């Protein structure tokens, strides 16, 4: 496969590289679901008062 790719024109190589790079950026649905659950937990904790926040200016 690599030998074939090396025979391609620069434009064709660029298209393949772009497609491969884009395929690496696809989100993992399971991780997205886990983060959404965590976000909901954190928001609930703030809203029900079971946790407190630190103002931005106190952190930086």
C-alpha positions in Angstrom: 0.0 0.0 0.0 2.8 2.4 0.9 4.7 1.6 -2.3 1.5 2.5 -4.3 1.1 5.7 -2.4 4.6 6.8 -3.1 3.9 6.6 -6.9 1.0 9.1 -6.6 1.2 12.7 -7.6 1.8 15.3 -5.0 -1.9 16.4 -5.2 -3.1 12.8 -4.7 -0.7 12.3 -1.8 -1.9 15.5 -0.2 -5.5 14.3 -0.5 -4.7 11.0 1.2 -2.8 12.7 4.0 -5.7 15.1 4.6 -8.2 12.2 4.7 -6.0 10.2 7.1 -5.5 13.2 9.4 -9.2 14.0 9.5 -10.0 10.4 10.3 -7.9 10.7 13.5 -10.0 13.6 14.7 -13.3 11.6 14.8 -14.8 11.8 18.3 -15.1 8.6 20.3 -18.8 8.3 21.1 -18.2 6.5 24.4 -15.8 9.1 25.6 -18.3 11.9 24.6 -21.0 10.1 26.6 -18.8 9.8 29.7 -17.9 13.5 29.5 -21.6 14.4 29.1 -22.5 12.4 32.3 -19.6 14.1 34.2 -20.7 17.5 33.0 -24.3 16.8 34.2 -22.9 15.7 37.6 -20.9 18.8 38.0 -23.7 21.1 37.0 -26.1 19.3 39.4 -23.6 19.6 42.2 -23.2 23.4 41.7 -27.0 23.9 41.4 -27.9 21.8 44.5 -25.1 23.4 46.6 -23.2 20.2 47.3 -20.1 21.8 45.9 -18.7 25.3 45.6 -16.8 27.1 42.9 -13.7 29.3 43.1 -13.9 32.6 41.3 -11.6 33.0 38.3 -9.7 35.9 39.8 -8.8 33.8 42.8 -7.3 31.1 40.7 -5.2 33.3 38.5 
